[in-house]
Amino acid sequence: MIGNGAGLTLSGMDMLKLYGGEPATFLDIGGGSSRENIAKALNIVISDPDVKTVFLNVLGGITRADDVARGVLDVMKESERKVPLVIRLTGTNEEEGQKILKDAGVSFETSMEAAAQKAVELCNAKN
């Protein structure tokens, strides 16, 4: 579980549990995260071999959705470990961020509930 802000990240964990998931970790990237910080956070989480699926839950205020999208794509291009990633992306520059992901063929959700449910489904499918 990666999110921007402790409250959002905790509510994301609650959503995962609601849909039958068991969050393995909590990483709060805080407000105003840059493209580089997004990439660092994602790399930290996917480096754990026990992580089966990543739920990236971003409601951008200061954090810009286009920076999030670019950071995600940086990791997807460079990382050798491929972990299913479910992205909830809304907020500042969301249209641009969503377009960046869509153009790269990366799916996303705008609803935290839908994203959490999808993350649990992907994780359970891997078991």
DSSP file (Angstrom, degrees, kcal/mol; ACC not computed):
  #  RESIDUE AA STRUCTURE BP1 BP2  ACC     N-H-->O    O-->H-N    N-H-->O    O-->H-N    TCO  KAPPA ALPHA  PHI   PSI    X-CA   Y-CA   Z-CA
    1    1 A M              0   0    0      0, 0.0    26,-2.4     0, 0.0     2,-0.4   0.000 360.0 360.0 360.0 116.7    0.0    0.0    0.0
    2    2 A I  E     +ab  27  56A   0     53,-2.8    55,-3.3    24,-0.2     2,-0.3  -0.986 360.0 153.1-120.5 133.2    1.5    3.3   -1.1
    3    3 A G  E     -ab  28  57A   0     24,-2.1    26,-2.9    -2,-0.4     2,-0.9  -0.966  46.7-110.4-151.5 167.2   -0.4    6.5   -0.7
    4    4 A N  S    S+     0   0    0     53,-1.1    55,-0.2    -2,-0.3     4,-0.1  -0.824  91.6  17.8-107.9  96.8    0.1   10.2   -0.3
    5    5 A G  S  > S-     0   0    0     -2,-0.9     4,-2.5     3,-0.1     5,-0.2   0.033  80.3-108.6 115.7 135.8   -0.9   11.1    3.2
    6    6 A A  H  > S+     0   0    0      1,-0.2     4,-2.8     2,-0.2     5,-0.2   0.893 116.8  51.1 -61.6 -41.6   -1.3    8.9    6.3
    7    7 A G  H  > S+     0   0    0      2,-0.2     4,-2.3     1,-0.2    -1,-0.2   0.923 113.0  44.8 -63.1 -44.6   -5.1    9.3    6.3
    8    8 A L  H  > S+     0   0    0      2,-0.2     4,-2.0     1,-0.2    -1,-0.2   0.898 114.6  49.1 -66.6 -40.0   -5.4    8.3    2.7
    9    9 A T  H  X S+     0   0    0     -4,-2.5     4,-2.1     2,-0.2    -2,-0.2   0.915 112.1  47.8 -67.7 -42.5   -3.0    5.4    3.0
   10   10 A L  H  X S+     0   0    0     -4,-2.8     4,-2.3     2,-0.2    -2,-0.2   0.902 111.6  49.8 -64.7 -40.2   -4.8    4.1    6.1
   11   11 A S  H  X S+     0   0    0     -4,-2.3     4,-2.1    -5,-0.2    -1,-0.2   0.864 108.7  53.8 -67.4 -33.1   -8.2    4.3    4.4
   12   12 A G  H  X S+     0   0    0     -4,-2.0     4,-2.2     2,-0.2    -2,-0.2   0.900 107.9  49.7 -63.7 -40.6   -6.7    2.5    1.5
   13   13 A M  H  X S+     0   0    0     -4,-2.1     4,-2.3     2,-0.2    -2,-0.2   0.898 108.9  52.6 -64.3 -40.0   -5.6   -0.3    3.8
   14   14 A D  H  X S+     0   0    0     -4,-2.3     4,-2.5     1,-0.2    -2,-0.2   0.902 108.6  50.8 -60.8 -40.5   -9.1   -0.4    5.3
   15   15 A M  H  X S+     0   0    0     -4,-2.1     4,-1.8     2,-0.2    -2,-0.2   0.910 108.0  51.9 -64.5 -42.1  -10.5   -0.8    1.8
   16   16 A L  H  <>S+     0   0    0     -4,-2.2     5,-3.4     1,-0.2    -1,-0.2   0.927 112.2  46.1 -59.3 -44.4   -8.1   -3.6    1.1
   17   17 A K  H ><5S+     0   0    0     -4,-2.3     3,-1.7     3,-0.2    -2,-0.2   0.884 106.9  58.7 -65.9 -38.5   -9.2   -5.4    4.2
   18   18 A L  H 3<5S+     0   0    0     -4,-2.5    -1,-0.2     1,-0.3    -2,-0.2   0.873 108.4  45.9 -57.1 -38.2  -12.9   -4.7    3.4
   19   19 A Y  T 3<5S-     0   0    0     -4,-1.8    -1,-0.3    -3,-0.1    -2,-0.2   0.260 130.6 -92.8 -92.8  12.4  -12.4   -6.6    0.2
   20   20 A G  T < 5S+     0   0    0     -3,-1.7    -3,-0.2     1,-0.3    -2,-0.1   0.561  81.4 134.5  94.5   9.5  -10.6   -9.5    1.8
   21   21 A G      < -     0   0    0     -5,-3.4    -1,-0.3    -6,-0.2    99,-0.1  -0.408  47.0-144.5 -87.9 167.1   -7.0   -8.4    1.4
   22   22 A E        -     0   0    0     -2,-0.1    -9,-0.0    98,-0.0    -5,-0.0  -0.846  20.0-138.8-132.2  95.4   -4.2   -8.3    3.9
   23   23 A P        -     0   0    0      0, 0.0     3,-0.1     0, 0.0   -10,-0.0  -0.271  11.6-164.5 -58.1 135.1   -1.9   -5.3    3.4
   24   24 A A        +     0   0    0      1,-0.2     2,-0.3    26,-0.0    27,-0.0   0.763  66.3   1.3 -90.7 -28.9    1.8   -6.2    3.8
   25   25 A T        -     0   0    0      2,-0.0     2,-0.4   -23,-0.0    -1,-0.2  -0.965  56.9-137.2-156.8 166.0    3.2   -2.7    4.2
   26   26 A F        +     0   0    0     -2,-0.3     2,-0.5    -3,-0.1   -24,-0.2  -0.987  18.6 178.8-134.0 118.6    2.3    1.0    4.4
   27   27 A L  E     -a    2   0A   0    -26,-2.4   -24,-2.1    -2,-0.4     2,-0.7  -0.953  10.5-162.8-127.3 113.9    4.4    3.6    2.7
   28   28 A D  E     -a    3   0A   0     -2,-0.5   -24,-0.2   -26,-0.2   -22,-0.1  -0.847   6.1-174.1 -96.0 112.2    3.2    7.2    2.9
   29   29 A I        -     0   0    0    -26,-2.9   -25,-0.2    -2,-0.7    -1,-0.1   0.559  34.0-145.7 -83.0  -7.9    4.9    9.3    0.2
   30   30 A G    >   -     0   0    0    -27,-0.6     3,-0.6     2,-0.1     2,-0.2   0.018  31.4 -45.4  72.1 178.5    3.4   12.5    1.7
   31   31 A G  T 3  S+     0   0    0      1,-0.2   -26,-0.1   -27,-0.1    29,-0.1  -0.555 119.5  26.8 -83.6 148.9    2.3   15.6   -0.1
   32   32 A G  T 3  S+     0   0    0     -2,-0.2    -1,-0.2     1,-0.2     2,-0.1   0.733  77.2 173.2  77.0  23.0    4.3   17.1   -2.9
   33   33 A S    <   -     0   0    0     -3,-0.6    31,-0.5     1,-0.1    -1,-0.2  -0.415  21.3-139.1 -68.1 137.7    6.0   14.0   -4.0
   34   34 A S     >  -     0   0    0     -2,-0.1     4,-2.4    29,-0.1     5,-0.2  -0.343  28.2 -98.6 -87.3 171.3    8.1   14.3   -7.1
   35   35 A R  H  > S+     0   0    0      1,-0.2     4,-2.2     2,-0.2     5,-0.1   0.901 126.3  51.2 -53.3 -44.3    8.5   11.9  -10.0
   36   36 A E  H  > S+     0   0    0      1,-0.2     4,-2.5     2,-0.2    -1,-0.2   0.886 108.5  50.1 -65.1 -40.7   11.7   10.7   -8.4
   37   37 A N  H  > S+     0   0    0      2,-0.2     4,-2.6     1,-0.2    -1,-0.2   0.883 109.2  51.9 -66.7 -37.8   10.1   10.1   -5.0
   38   38 A I  H  X S+     0   0    0     -4,-2.4     4,-2.5     2,-0.2     5,-0.2   0.944 111.6  47.1 -61.0 -47.5    7.3    8.1   -6.6
   39   39 A A  H  X S+     0   0    0     -4,-2.2     4,-2.5     1,-0.2    -2,-0.2   0.911 112.2  49.8 -62.0 -43.6    9.9    5.9   -8.4
   40   40 A K  H  X S+     0   0    0     -4,-2.5     4,-2.4     2,-0.2    -1,-0.2   0.932 111.8  48.4 -60.2 -46.5   11.9    5.5   -5.2
   41   41 A A  H  X S+     0   0    0     -4,-2.6     4,-2.1     1,-0.2    -2,-0.2   0.927 112.8  47.2 -60.8 -46.6    8.8    4.5   -3.2
   42   42 A L  H  X S+     0   0    0     -4,-2.5     4,-2.6     1,-0.2    -1,-0.2   0.899 111.7  50.8 -64.3 -40.9    7.6    2.0   -5.8
   43   43 A N  H  X S+     0   0    0     -4,-2.5     4,-1.2    -5,-0.2    -1,-0.2   0.890 108.6  52.4 -63.6 -39.6   11.1    0.5   -6.1
   44   44 A I  H  < S+     0   0    0     -4,-2.4     4,-0.4    -5,-0.2     3,-0.2   0.939 113.3  43.4 -60.7 -47.3   11.3    0.1   -2.3
   45   45 A V  H >< S+     0   0    0     -4,-2.1     3,-1.3     1,-0.2     6,-0.2   0.925 114.2  47.6 -69.2 -44.8    8.0   -1.8   -2.1
   46   46 A I  H 3< S+     0   0    0     -4,-2.6    -1,-0.2     1,-0.3    -2,-0.2   0.679  98.4  71.0 -74.4 -13.1    8.5   -4.0   -5.2
   47   47 A S  T 3< S+     0   0    0     -4,-1.2    -1,-0.3    -3,-0.2    -2,-0.2   0.698  78.0  90.9 -72.9 -16.5   12.0   -5.0   -4.0
   48   48 A D  S X  S-     0   0    0     -3,-1.3     3,-1.8    -4,-0.4    -4,-0.0  -0.705  71.9-151.4 -79.2 115.4   10.3   -7.0   -1.2
   49   49 A P  T 3  S+     0   0    0      0, 0.0    -1,-0.2     0, 0.0    -3,-0.0   0.687  92.2  63.0 -64.7 -16.3    9.9  -10.5   -2.6
   50   50 A D  T 3  S+     0   0    0    -26,-0.0     2,-0.5     2,-0.0    -4,-0.1   0.626  78.2 101.0 -81.8 -12.7    6.8  -11.0   -0.4
   51   51 A V    <   +     0   0    0     -3,-1.8     3,-0.1    -6,-0.2     0, 0.0  -0.619  43.4 173.9 -76.9 123.6    4.9   -8.2   -2.1
   52   52 A K        +     0   0    0     -2,-0.5     2,-0.3     1,-0.4    -1,-0.2   0.728  65.9  10.0-101.0 -28.8    2.4   -9.8   -4.6
   53   53 A T        -     0   0    0     30,-0.1     2,-0.5     2,-0.0    -1,-0.4  -0.988  65.8-140.7-151.1 145.1    0.5   -6.7   -5.7
   54   54 A V  E     - c   0  85A   0     30,-2.7    32,-3.2    -2,-0.3     2,-0.6  -0.946   6.0-161.2-113.2 131.5    1.0   -2.9   -5.2
   55   55 A F  E     - c   0  86A   0     -2,-0.5   -53,-2.8    30,-0.2     2,-0.7  -0.948   7.6-168.0-108.7 109.7   -1.9   -0.6   -4.6
   56   56 A L  E     -bc   2  87A   0     30,-2.9    32,-3.0    -2,-0.6     2,-0.7  -0.890   6.0-172.8-100.8 109.7   -0.8    3.0   -5.4
   57   57 A N  E     +bc   3  88A   0    -55,-3.3   -53,-1.1    -2,-0.7     2,-0.5  -0.874   9.2 171.4-112.8 100.8   -3.5    5.3   -4.0
   58   58 A V  E     + c   0  89A   0     30,-2.9    32,-1.9    -2,-0.7     2,-0.6  -0.946  20.3 176.2-120.9 122.6   -2.9    8.9   -5.0
   59   59 A L  E     - c   0  90A   0     -2,-0.5    32,-0.2   -55,-0.2     2,-0.2  -0.889  34.7-144.1-115.8  93.8   -5.3   11.8   -4.4
   60   60 A G  E     + c   0  91A   0     30,-3.3    32,-1.4    -2,-0.6     4,-0.1  -0.391  45.8 139.9 -72.6 129.8   -3.2   14.6   -5.7
   61   61 A G  S    S-     0   0    0     -2,-0.2    -1,-0.2    30,-0.2     4,-0.1   0.423  97.2  -2.2-117.9 -83.4   -3.3   18.0   -4.1
   62   62 A I  S    S+     0   0    0      2,-0.1     2,-0.3    29,-0.0    -2,-0.1   0.874 125.9  80.0 -75.3 -40.0    0.3   19.2   -4.0
   63   63 A T  S    S-     0   0    0     -4,-0.2     2,-0.4   -59,-0.1    29,-0.3  -0.544  84.5-137.2 -67.6 126.7    1.4   15.9   -5.5
   64   64 A R     >  -     0   0    0    -31,-0.5     4,-1.9    -2,-0.3     3,-0.4  -0.730   5.2-140.3 -94.1 134.5    0.7   16.1   -9.3
   65   65 A A  H  > S+     0   0    0     27,-3.1     4,-2.6    -2,-0.4    28,-0.2   0.817 102.8  57.3 -61.7 -32.5   -0.9   13.2  -11.1
   66   66 A D  H  > S+     0   0    0     26,-0.3     4,-2.2     2,-0.2    -1,-0.2   0.882 106.5  49.4 -68.5 -35.7    1.4   13.7  -14.1
   67   67 A D  H  > S+     0   0    0     -3,-0.4     4,-2.4     2,-0.2    -2,-0.2   0.900 110.8  50.7 -66.1 -40.3    4.5   13.3  -11.9
   68   68 A V  H  X S+     0   0    0     -4,-1.9     4,-2.5     2,-0.2    -2,-0.2   0.946 110.6  48.8 -60.6 -48.6    3.0   10.2  -10.4
   69   69 A A  H  X S+     0   0    0     -4,-2.6     4,-2.4     1,-0.2    -2,-0.2   0.914 112.2  47.9 -59.6 -44.4    2.4    8.7  -13.8
   70   70 A R  H  X S+     0   0    0     -4,-2.2     4,-2.2     1,-0.2    -1,-0.2   0.899 111.3  50.5 -65.6 -39.9    5.9    9.5  -15.0
   71   71 A G  H  X S+     0   0    0     -4,-2.4     4,-1.8     2,-0.2    -2,-0.2   0.904 110.5  50.0 -63.6 -41.3    7.4    8.0  -11.9
   72   72 A V  H  X S+     0   0    0     -4,-2.5     4,-2.5     1,-0.2    -2,-0.2   0.932 111.1  48.4 -61.5 -46.6    5.4    4.8  -12.3
   73   73 A L  H  X S+     0   0    0     -4,-2.4     4,-2.1     1,-0.2    -2,-0.2   0.871 106.4  57.3 -64.7 -36.3    6.5    4.5  -16.0
   74   74 A D  H  X S+     0   0    0     -4,-2.2     4,-1.7     1,-0.2    -1,-0.2   0.935 111.2  43.0 -57.2 -46.3   10.1    5.0  -15.0
   75   75 A V  H  X S+     0   0    0     -4,-1.8     4,-3.0     1,-0.2    -2,-0.2   0.902 110.9  54.4 -68.9 -41.0    9.9    2.1  -12.7
   76   76 A M  H  < S+     0   0    0     -4,-2.5    -1,-0.2     1,-0.2    -2,-0.2   0.860 112.3  44.7 -62.6 -33.8    8.0   -0.1  -15.1
   77   77 A K  H  < S+     0   0    0     -4,-2.1    -1,-0.2    -5,-0.2    -2,-0.2   0.856 123.3  33.8 -75.7 -35.8   10.7    0.5  -17.8
   78   78 A E  H  < S+     0   0    0     -4,-1.7     2,-0.2    -5,-0.2    -2,-0.2   0.738  93.8  94.2 -97.0 -26.0   13.7   -0.1  -15.5
   79   79 A S     <  -     0   0    0     -4,-3.0   -36,-0.0    -5,-0.2    -4,-0.0  -0.470  51.2-161.6 -78.9 137.8   12.6   -2.7  -12.9
   80   80 A E  S    S+     0   0    0     -2,-0.2     2,-0.6     2,-0.0    -1,-0.1   0.774  76.9  77.8 -81.8 -28.5   13.4   -6.4  -13.5
   81   81 A R  S    S-     0   0    0      2,-0.0     2,-0.7     1,-0.0    -2,-0.1  -0.734  70.8-156.7 -86.9 120.9   10.7   -7.5  -11.0
   82   82 A K        +     0   0    0     -2,-0.6    -6,-0.0     3,-0.0    -2,-0.0  -0.870  17.7 173.0-102.2 111.3    7.2   -7.2  -12.5
   83   83 A V        -     0   0    0     -2,-0.7   -30,-0.1   -30,-0.0   -31,-0.1  -0.956  41.3-102.3-117.4 133.6    4.6   -6.9   -9.8
   84   84 A P        -     0   0    0      0, 0.0   -30,-2.7     0, 0.0     2,-0.5  -0.304  41.6-159.5 -54.3 136.1    0.9   -6.2  -10.6
   85   85 A L  E     -c   54   0A   0    -32,-0.2     2,-0.5   -30,-0.1   -30,-0.2  -0.982  13.0-166.6-127.0 125.0    0.2   -2.6   -9.9
   86   86 A V  E     -c   55   0A   0    -32,-3.2   -30,-2.9    -2,-0.5     2,-0.5  -0.960  14.4-162.5-112.0 124.3   -3.2   -1.1   -9.3
   87   87 A I  E     -c   56   0A   0     -2,-0.5    22,-2.9    20,-0.4     2,-0.6  -0.912  16.2-169.0-114.4 128.0   -3.2    2.7   -9.5
   88   88 A R  E     +cd  57 109A   0    -32,-3.0   -30,-2.9    -2,-0.5     2,-0.5  -0.975  22.3 177.4-108.5 117.1   -5.9    5.0   -8.2
   89   89 A L  E     +c   58   0A   0     20,-2.4     2,-0.3    -2,-0.6   -30,-0.2  -0.935  13.9 133.6-133.6 110.6   -5.1    8.4   -9.6
   90   90 A T  E     +c   59   0A   0    -32,-1.9   -30,-3.3    -2,-0.5     2,-0.3  -0.932  36.0  50.5-142.6 166.5   -7.1   11.6   -9.1
   91   91 A G  E >  S+c   60   0A   0     -2,-0.3     3,-2.0   -32,-0.2     4,-0.2  -0.769  85.7  29.2 111.4-151.3   -6.4   15.2   -8.3
   92   92 A T  T 3  S-     0   0    0    -32,-1.4   -27,-3.1   -29,-0.3   -26,-0.3  -0.223 132.8  -3.8 -55.4 126.5   -4.1   17.9   -9.6
   93   93 A N  T 3> S+     0   0    0    -29,-0.2     4,-2.5   -28,-0.2    -1,-0.3   0.780  85.9 150.9  60.8  30.6   -3.3   17.4  -13.2
   94   94 A E  H <>  +     0   0    0     -3,-2.0     4,-3.0     1,-0.2     5,-0.3   0.871  65.3  55.5 -62.9 -37.1   -5.3   14.1  -13.2
   95   95 A E  H  > S+     0   0    0     -4,-0.2     4,-2.0     1,-0.2    -1,-0.2   0.930 111.8  43.5 -61.9 -43.4   -6.2   14.4  -16.9
   96   96 A E  H  > S+     0   0    0      2,-0.2     4,-2.4     1,-0.2    -2,-0.2   0.927 115.7  47.9 -66.8 -45.2   -2.6   14.7  -17.9
   97   97 A G  H  X S+     0   0    0     -4,-2.5     4,-2.1     1,-0.2    -2,-0.2   0.912 113.0  48.0 -61.9 -43.6   -1.5   11.9  -15.6
   98   98 A Q  H  X S+     0   0    0     -4,-3.0     4,-2.8    -5,-0.2    -1,-0.2   0.877 110.9  51.4 -65.6 -37.5   -4.3    9.6  -16.7
   99   99 A K  H  X S+     0   0    0     -4,-2.0     4,-3.1    -5,-0.3     5,-0.2   0.907 107.3  53.1 -65.8 -41.7   -3.4   10.3  -20.4
  100  100 A I  H  X S+     0   0    0     -4,-2.4     4,-1.1     2,-0.2    -2,-0.2   0.935 113.9  42.8 -58.2 -47.0    0.2    9.4  -19.7
  101  101 A L  H  <>S+     0   0    0     -4,-2.1     5,-3.0     2,-0.2     3,-0.4   0.937 114.7  49.4 -65.2 -46.8   -0.8    6.1  -18.2
  102  102 A K  H ><5S+     0   0    0     -4,-2.8     3,-1.6     1,-0.2    -2,-0.2   0.921 108.9  52.1 -59.7 -45.4   -3.4    5.4  -20.9
  103  103 A D  H 3<5S+     0   0    0     -4,-3.1    -1,-0.2     1,-0.3    -2,-0.2   0.783 110.4  49.8 -62.4 -26.8   -1.0    6.2  -23.7
  104  104 A A  T 3<5S-     0   0    0     -4,-1.1    -1,-0.3    -3,-0.4    -2,-0.2   0.438 119.5-111.4 -90.1  -0.8    1.5    3.7  -22.1
  105  105 A G  T < 5S+     0   0    0     -3,-1.6     2,-0.5    -4,-0.4    -3,-0.2   0.745  71.5 140.3  78.0  23.5   -1.1    1.0  -21.9
  106  106 A V      < -     0   0    0     -5,-3.0    -1,-0.3    -6,-0.2    -2,-0.2  -0.883  44.6-138.2-104.0 124.6   -1.2    1.2  -18.1
  107  107 A S        +     0   0    0     -2,-0.5   -20,-0.4   -22,-0.1     2,-0.3  -0.393  24.9 175.6 -80.0 159.2   -4.7    0.9  -16.5
  108  108 A F        -     0   0    0    -22,-0.1     2,-0.3    -2,-0.1   -20,-0.2  -0.956  19.4-138.4-152.8 165.8   -5.8    3.0  -13.6
  109  109 A E  B     -d   88   0A   0    -22,-2.9   -20,-2.4    -2,-0.3     3,-0.0  -0.889   7.2-157.8-124.5 157.7   -8.9    3.7  -11.5
  110  110 A T  S    S+     0   0    0     -2,-0.3     2,-0.5   -22,-0.2   -22,-0.1   0.524  78.3  75.9-107.4 -13.2  -10.4    6.9  -10.2
  111  111 A S     >  -     0   0    0      1,-0.1     4,-2.2   -22,-0.0     5,-0.2  -0.862  67.5-151.9-101.5 128.8  -12.3    5.2   -7.3
  112  112 A M  H  > S+     0   0    0     -2,-0.5     4,-2.7     1,-0.2     5,-0.2   0.896  99.3  53.1 -62.9 -39.4  -10.4    4.0   -4.3
  113  113 A E  H  > S+     0   0    0      2,-0.2     4,-2.4     1,-0.2    -1,-0.2   0.939 110.4  45.4 -62.2 -47.8  -13.0    1.3   -3.7
  114  114 A A  H  > S+     0   0    0      1,-0.2     4,-2.2     2,-0.2    -1,-0.2   0.894 114.4  49.2 -63.5 -40.1  -12.7    0.0   -7.3
  115  115 A A  H  X S+     0   0    0     -4,-2.2     4,-2.5     2,-0.2    -1,-0.2   0.916 111.3  48.7 -67.1 -42.9   -8.9    0.1   -7.1
  116  116 A A  H  X S+     0   0    0     -4,-2.7     4,-2.2     2,-0.2    -2,-0.2   0.921 112.0  49.1 -63.7 -43.5   -8.7   -1.7   -3.7
  117  117 A Q  H  X S+     0   0    0     -4,-2.4     4,-2.2    -5,-0.2    -1,-0.2   0.913 111.9  48.8 -62.5 -42.5  -11.1   -4.4   -4.9
  118  118 A K  H  X S+     0   0    0     -4,-2.2     4,-2.6     2,-0.2    -2,-0.2   0.902 109.2  53.1 -63.9 -41.6   -9.0   -4.9   -8.1
  119  119 A A  H  X S+     0   0    0     -4,-2.5     4,-2.3     1,-0.2    -2,-0.2   0.911 110.3  47.1 -60.9 -43.0   -5.8   -5.1   -6.1
  120  120 A V  H  X S+     0   0    0     -4,-2.2     4,-2.7     2,-0.2     5,-0.2   0.917 111.4  51.4 -65.3 -42.8   -7.2   -7.8   -3.9
  121  121 A E  H  X S+     0   0    0     -4,-2.2     4,-1.9     1,-0.2    -2,-0.2   0.914 111.4  47.4 -61.0 -43.4   -8.5   -9.8   -6.9
  122  122 A L  H  X S+     0   0    0     -4,-2.6     4,-1.0     2,-0.2    -1,-0.2   0.907 112.9  48.7 -64.5 -41.4   -5.1   -9.6   -8.6
  123  123 A C  H >X S+     0   0    0     -4,-2.3     4,-0.6     1,-0.2     3,-0.6   0.921 111.9  48.1 -65.3 -44.0   -3.3  -10.7   -5.4
  124  124 A N  H >< S+     0   0    0     -4,-2.7     3,-0.7     1,-0.2    -1,-0.2   0.828 106.3  58.1 -66.9 -31.2   -5.7  -13.6   -4.8
  125  125 A A  H 3< S+     0   0    0     -4,-1.9    -1,-0.2     1,-0.2    -2,-0.2   0.775 101.9  56.1 -68.7 -26.0   -5.3  -14.7   -8.5
  126  126 A K  H <<        0   0    0     -4,-1.0    -1,-0.2    -3,-0.6    -2,-0.2   0.652 360.0 360.0 -79.4 -16.3   -1.5  -15.0   -7.9
  127  127 A N    <<        0   0    0     -3,-0.7    -1,-0.2    -4,-0.6    -2,-0.2   0.462 360.0 360.0 -83.0 360.0   -2.1  -17.5   -5.0
